[in-house]
Amino acid sequence: MQIYGNKLEQHLSEHGLSPIYIIASDEPFWHEDAGRTIVNFAKSKGFTSYNYSSFSTDSIDLELLEDSCGSPGLFAENSLVTLSVPAINKSKGLREALAILERCLNPSLLAIVNTPRLSKADLGAGKPFGKLAAKGLAVSFYPLKDYEYTKFINDRARAFGLSLDPQGTALILSSYQGNLFAMVQTLEQISLSGKSGYVTADEIRWHISPENHFSVYDLQDALINPSLTIERRLVMIDSLRQEGTAVMEIIGQFGQALQDLYRLRTLMDRNQPLNSFFEGHRILKFLPQKRTVYQKAAQGLTAPALRHLIDLICRADLAVRNFDEKTALMLIRETAAARSCPSKIRLNAND
């Protein structure tokens, strides 16, 4: 069975616990949040003592996975098994891991599989994920639209016993620019401080953590993430400039992101494996859950489009080195906008 993420709690309440859940999202927050919701519900139904095992298809011991799933029986110990699937591919390891989960489902096992977003084809009846979904539940989370962030913040606030004034909601939204983890952490901090009921924007401001606010390093993710809007990228650039971030730092982050995407695009065009790039990347080798975002971003941009974006950033770099920050910022903003409209990029004659 398949449902949207916002129906998970309702489904648990109406249908009870399924033996296996597939949490499909490109946003790590939903993997953690939905997983916590499922486990808490399981505990409320008596699943209170269990053996916990966690696996990733990046490097997996299939025998240990099978052993961790336990065995059916009246006196079998409960087992909670989570499987992280950083990227959807046709690897033998992934197929065998999913086959083990399907084969080992039993009343003592609760399995949670965290994946990137899955297509209808991925969840087809004859496909490995489709077979698992038929025996459990596939829960799909999609990127929030701008207007949905406000509802998300207010709903989470109510869960903590808080009611935010509109300016307070806008403050949290503008401070964290789509960082769901940081939004929820701020609300949790307010609740833990002893505050309940109505909360003003001034009270919220005291709990806005500079450490959770986006930094210049978040610009790489902002440029790479294809679902981020032009407006959000431009707000990040303007806010960082107001906070004193140097133009050259912004150029450096954009340049690094574009170099990464160009390297990935080149490997794809040559039909070469991507693992060597990911394993050698300074960040992605430690954060496999981000690899799918990078891969989708590179797939959505042609090599000529990427060369044009890199050319814009190189021109911005040249402008700032000639003390022309106004032109450099104009080119940075053009890069941020062009990233969201690759099909409308006006390529230079020499691209």
Backbone hydrogen bonds, N-H to C=O, Kabsch-Sander energy under -0.5 kcal/mol:
donor,donor_aa,acceptor,acceptor_aa,energy
3,I,138,A,-2.6
5,G,140,S,-2.6
7,K,4,Y,-2.1
8,L,5,G,-1.6
11,H,7,K,-2.4
12,L,8,L,-2.5
13,S,9,E,-2.3
14,E,10,Q,-2.2
15,H,11,H,-3.0
16,G,12,L,-1.8
21,Y,111,A,-2.4
22,I,137,L,-2.8
23,I,21,Y,-0.6
23,I,113,V,-3.1
24,A,22,I,-0.8
24,A,139,V,-2.8
25,S,23,I,-0.7
25,S,115,T,-2.6
30,W,27,E,-1.3
31,H,27,E,-0.9
32,E,28,P,-2.0
33,D,29,F,-3.1
34,A,30,W,-2.7
35,G,31,H,-1.8
36,R,32,E,-2.1
37,T,33,D,-2.1
38,I,34,A,-2.4
39,V,35,G,-2.5
40,N,36,R,-2.6
41,F,37,T,-2.0
42,A,38,I,-2.4
43,K,39,V,-2.5
44,S,40,N,-1.8
45,K,41,F,-0.8
45,K,42,A,-0.9
46,G,43,K,-1.6
47,F,42,A,-2.6
48,T,46,G,-2.0
51,N,78,N,-2.5
53,S,80,L,-2.4
55,F,82,T,-2.5
56,S,59,S,-0.5
57,T,84,S,-2.5
59,S,56,S,-1.1
62,L,60,I,-0.9
65,L,61,D,-2.3
66,E,62,L,-2.3
67,D,63,E,-2.4
68,S,64,L,-2.5
69,C,65,L,-1.2
70,G,67,D,-1.4
76,A,73,G,-1.1
78,N,49,S,-0.5
79,S,108,S,-2.9
80,L,51,N,-3.1
81,V,79,S,-0.5
81,V,110,L,-2.3
82,T,53,S,-2.4
83,L,112,I,-2.6
84,S,55,F,-3.0
85,V,114,N,-3.3
89,N,87,A,-0.7
95,R,91,S,-1.9
96,E,92,K,-2.7
97,A,93,G,-2.2
98,L,94,L,-2.4
99,A,95,R,-2.1
100,I,96,E,-2.2
101,L,97,A,-2.0
102,E,98,L,-2.3
103,R,99,A,-2.5
104,C,100,I,-2.3
105,L,101,L,-0.7
105,L,102,E,-0.6
109,L,106,N,-2.1
110,L,79,S,-2.8
111,A,19,P,-2.2
112,I,81,V,-2.5
113,V,21,Y,-3.4
114,N,83,L,-2.7
114,N,112,I,-0.5
115,T,23,I,-2.6
115,T,113,V,-0.6
123,L,119,S,-1.4
124,G,121,A,-1.6
127,K,124,G,-1.5
130,G,122,D,-0.7
131,K,127,K,-2.6
132,L,128,P,-1.7
133,A,129,F,-2.6
134,A,130,G,-1.9
135,K,131,K,-0.8
135,K,132,L,-0.8
136,G,132,L,-0.8
137,L,20,I,-1.8
138,A,1,M,-3.0
139,V,22,I,-3.6
139,V,137,L,-0.5
140,S,3,I,-2.4
140,S,138,A,-0.6
141,F,24,A,-2.8
148,E,145,K,-1.0
149,Y,145,K,-1.1
149,Y,146,D,-0.8
150,T,146,D,-0.6
151,K,147,Y,-0.9
152,F,148,E,-2.5
153,I,149,Y,-2.6
154,N,150,T,-2.3
155,D,151,K,-2.8
156,R,152,F,-2.4
157,A,153,I,-2.2
158,R,154,N,-2.1
159,A,155,D,-1.6
160,F,156,R,-1.0
160,F,157,A,-0.7
161,G,158,R,-1.7
162,L,157,A,-3.0
163,S,197,G,-2.6
165,D,199,V,-1.7
168,G,165,D,-0.8
169,T,165,D,-2.0
170,A,166,P,-2.3
171,L,167,Q,-2.0
172,I,168,G,-2.1
173,L,169,T,-2.2
174,S,170,A,-2.7
175,S,171,L,-1.9
176,Y,172,I,-1.7
177,Q,173,L,-1.6
179,N,176,Y,-2.0
180,L,178,G,-1.4
183,M,179,N,-2.0
184,V,180,L,-2.3
185,Q,181,F,-2.4
186,T,182,A,-2.2
187,L,183,M,-1.8
188,E,184,V,-2.4
189,Q,185,Q,-2.4
190,I,186,T,-2.1
191,S,187,L,-2.2
192,L,188,E,-2.8
193,S,189,Q,-1.3
194,G,191,S,-1.7
195,K,190,I,-1.4
197,G,161,G,-3.0
199,V,163,S,-2.9
204,I,200,T,-2.0
205,R,201,A,-2.4
206,W,202,D,-0.9
207,H,204,I,-1.9
208,I,204,I,-0.6
208,I,205,R,-0.9
209,S,207,H,-0.7
212,N,209,S,-1.1
213,H,209,S,-1.1
214,F,175,S,-0.9
218,D,215,S,-1.3
219,L,216,V,-1.3
220,Q,217,Y,-0.9
221,D,217,Y,-0.6
222,A,218,D,-2.3
223,L,219,L,-2.3
224,I,220,Q,-2.2
225,N,221,D,-3.0
228,L,225,N,-1.1
233,R,229,T,-1.8
234,L,230,I,-2.4
235,V,231,E,-2.3
236,M,232,R,-2.0
237,I,233,R,-2.2
238,D,234,L,-2.6
239,S,235,V,-2.7
240,L,236,M,-2.4
241,R,237,I,-2.1
242,Q,238,D,-2.2
243,E,239,S,-1.6
244,G,241,R,-1.5
245,T,240,L,-2.8
249,E,246,A,-0.5
250,I,246,A,-1.5
251,I,247,V,-2.4
252,G,248,M,-2.2
253,Q,249,E,-1.9
254,F,250,I,-2.4
255,G,251,I,-2.9
256,Q,252,G,-2.1
257,A,253,Q,-2.0
258,L,254,F,-2.4
259,Q,255,G,-2.2
260,D,256,Q,-2.2
261,L,257,A,-2.2
262,Y,258,L,-2.5
263,R,259,Q,-2.4
264,L,260,D,-2.2
265,R,261,L,-2.8
266,T,262,Y,-2.4
267,L,263,R,-2.0
268,M,264,L,-2.4
269,D,265,R,-2.6
270,R,266,T,-1.5
271,N,268,M,-1.6
272,Q,267,L,-2.9
277,F,274,L,-0.5
278,F,274,L,-2.2
279,E,275,N,-3.1
280,G,276,S,-1.3
281,H,277,F,-0.7
281,H,278,F,-0.8
285,K,281,H,-1.2
286,F,283,I,-1.8
287,L,283,I,-1.1
290,K,287,L,-1.9
291,R,288,P,-1.3
294,Y,290,K,-1.8
295,Q,291,R,-2.7
296,K,292,T,-2.8
297,A,293,V,-2.2
298,A,294,Y,-2.4
299,Q,295,Q,-2.1
300,G,296,K,-1.5
301,L,298,A,-1.1
306,L,302,T,-2.3
307,R,303,A,-2.4
308,H,304,P,-2.0
309,L,305,A,-2.1
310,I,306,L,-2.6
311,D,307,R,-2.2
312,L,308,H,-2.1
313,I,309,L,-1.9
314,C,310,I,-2.5
315,R,311,D,-2.3
316,A,312,L,-2.0
317,D,313,I,-2.5
318,L,314,C,-2.3
319,A,315,R,-2.2
320,V,316,A,-2.3
321,R,317,D,-1.8
322,N,318,L,-0.9
322,N,319,A,-0.6
323,F,320,V,-1.5
324,D,319,A,-2.8
325,E,323,F,-0.6
328,A,324,D,-1.9
329,L,325,E,-2.8
330,M,326,K,-1.8
331,L,327,T,-2.2
332,I,328,A,-2.1
333,R,329,L,-2.5
334,E,330,M,-2.0
335,T,331,L,-2.1
336,A,332,I,-2.3
337,A,333,R,-2.1
338,A,334,E,-2.9
339,R,335,T,-2.0
340,S,336,A,-0.6
340,S,337,A,-0.9
341,C,337,A,-0.5
341,C,338,A,-1.0
344,K,341,C,-1.7
345,I,342,P,-0.9
347,L,345,I,-1.0
351,D,348,N,-1.6
